[in-house]
Amino acid sequence: MKHGKKYQEAAKLIDRQKQYEPIEAMELAKKAAVAKFDETIEVHIRTSLDSRHADQQVRGAVVLPNGTGRSVKVLVFAKGAKLDEAEAAGADHVGGEELIPKIQNDGWLDFDVVVATPDMMGVVGRLGKVLGPKGLMPNPKAGTVTMDVATAIKDIKAGKVEYRLDKANIIHVPVGKASFSAEQLTENFDALIAALVKAKPATCKGQYMKSISVAPTMGPGVKIIANRY
């Protein structure tokens, strides 16, 4: 893949053979973010897990101490008093069964996260083919299927991010924006790693995190020392 001039200039800042301390890596990722918009800084972790085995799945969520740098629109599926609770907590959209045709037929997707109370999952399940491929299906492990909708909304708005193992056994998670300080990005990175270490499956063999890199949206990756995790 041929990269542009800006990418190539940014790549010169990074020693591809070296594994950096997290703070150094974040500083380099910030310098490598040369696009005209505030790039997202994303961490990519290659694991020794095998996603084909149910007992080697890693999925959950963590609230980043410094947030994600983006405003998140939350849709809540609930009924009765829980609808009022969701509205009061700052949900952007709330509703029930009446939202199904709007999403299914009209292609309405003006939201980033979907939260549902357990009693609404039968309804939300009908949207599986639409929400599933986009990673928007509520999930108990991610804290998005819950009766405590107020806390779920508060956490999401505060910078809660979901992590999950993909088919290539890699975990991709945003840890902030290029406009963040290197210290803020490192604090978010540390919180993510702590959550992943806690979520490590008992069946994991060998080094859990084989490689870790951090990269801005349009820039090159920077390797982080992985063998300590």
N, C-alpha and C positions, 0 to 999 in steps of 0.2 A: 504494500500500500504506500502510495507516494504522499508525503506530507508537505504542507506549505512551508514557506520561508520562516514564519513566526514559530511554528512547531520546531523546526530544525534549530533555530536560534535558542529556543527554550531547552531543547535536548542537550545542547552543549554545556549547560549548567550542571548537568547530572552525570555522575560516574555510574555507568550501567552495571559495573561489576561490584559496586560497593553496597553494603546494607547499612542504612543510616539509623541513628537514634530517632525516635518519633518526632521530637521537636525540630531536629535538623531537616527531616523529611518534609514536615509541614512547611517550613520556611522555603524549601526548594519548590514544593508544589505551588505555593503562593506566587513565587517568582515566575514559574512556568505558566501561570494563568494569564495569558496575554490577549485574550479575546476582548471584544468591546462590551461584553456584558459581565455581570458578577458570576463567575463560574462556580459550579458546585464542586466541592472537594470530596472525592469518593474513595473509600477503602475497599480493596479487593483482597480476599483471603483464600488462598488455595489450601484445602484441608486434605487429610489422609483418610477421610470418611468415604463411604460408598452409599450414595443416595438411593441405590436400589434396595437397600435393607431398611426396613421400618425402624429397627433399633439403632440406626445410625443417622437418623434425621436430626437436624438442628433447626429449630424455629422458635422465635419469641420476639420480644420487643424490649427496648431500653429507652429511658428518657435521657437525652443528651443534656448535660448541665448547662450548656450555652445555646441550646436550641439548634435549629437547622438553618435559620436565616431565611426561611420562606414561610409565607402565611399558608395555612392548610385549611381547605374547605371540608367540613365534616357533615356527612349525611347520616341521620339516625333513623332506624326503623324501630318503632315502638308503638305502644297504645296506652290509652288512659292517662294516668298521672305521670307516667314516664315520658310522654310527649312534652308535657309542661316542664318537667325536670330538665329535659334535653335542651329545650328552648332557653330556659333560664341560665343554663350552663354555657351557652354561646354556640350551640350547633347552628350551622349555616342553613341546613334543610332538615325538616323532620316530617315523618309521615308513616304510612302503612301500605296496605294493599293497593291504594289508589296510585302509588308511584310506579307500580310494576309496568303498566302499558307505556308510561312516559319514558321509562328506561329501555324497555324491550322494543317498542314500536317506533318511538320518536328519536331514539338514540341519545337521550339526555344523559350527559355524564359530567355535569358541572360540580364535581366533588373529587376530593383526593383520597379520602378515607371513609369507609362505611362501618358504622357501629350498629349492632342490633341486640335487642334483648332476646334471651333464649326462646321465649314464646313466639318470636317473630321469625325464627329461622326456617320454619316451614314455608313461609311466604318468600323470604329472601332466597331460599334454595331454588326457586323457579327462575332466578336470574343468574344461575350458575354459569350458563354458556356465555353470558355477557360479561359478568364481573370476574369470573375465574381467570380467563386468559390475561386480564389486565391487572391481576394480583389484588383485586378489590374485595374479594369475598371475606366477610367477617370470620374470625377464627378465635376460639377460646385461648389458644396459646399466645396469640398476639394481644390478648386483652380487649378484643373488639366484639366479642360476644359476652355480654355482661348485663346484670341488672343495675349495676352502679354506673349508669350512663354519664352522670355528672363528672365523676373522677376520670372516666375514659376520655371524655372531651377535653377536660383540663390538661391531662397528660399529653394528648395529641397536639393540642395548641401550644404546649410548652416545649415541644421538640421531641416527641416520642417517635422513634424509628423502628421499623420491623426488620428483622434479619431472618434469612432462611437459606438453606443449602440448595443450590440449583442442580440441574442434571449433570453438570460438569464438576460437581463437588466443590464449587466456589461460592463464597458469600460476598455479596456486594452491598455496601451500606454508605449512604452519604453522611459525612460528619461535619458539614457546615459549608460556608461560602469562602471564596478567595478573599473577600473583604474582612473576614475574621482575622484576629491575631493568631500567630503560630501557637501561642499559649492556649487560646480558646479551642483551637482545633485539636491540640494535644490532649486537653482535658476531655473533650468529646471522644477522642480515639481511646483514651484510657478507660472511659466508662463502657464503651462498646466491647473492648477486649475483656474487661472484667465480667461482663454479662455472658460473653461467649465461653470463657473459661468455666463459668458456673454451669453453662448448658452442655458442656462436653459429655458426650455419651459414654457410659461405662464400657461399651464394647470397642471404643476407639483404640486402634493398635498403632504403635509408633508415634512419631511426632505429630501432634494434633494439627498445628498450623504449619504447613510446609513452606509457604511463602506469603509475605504480606507486602502489598504495594499501595501507594496512595497517588492519586492523579486528579488534576483538574479536568473539567468536562472536555476541553479541546486540547489538552496538553499531554506530555509524556508522563509515564509512571516513575515513581521513586520507590526503591525497595527499602523496607524497614526490617531491622533485625527480628527474625521470627523464632529462633531456636530457644528463646527464653519463655515462650508461652506454651 
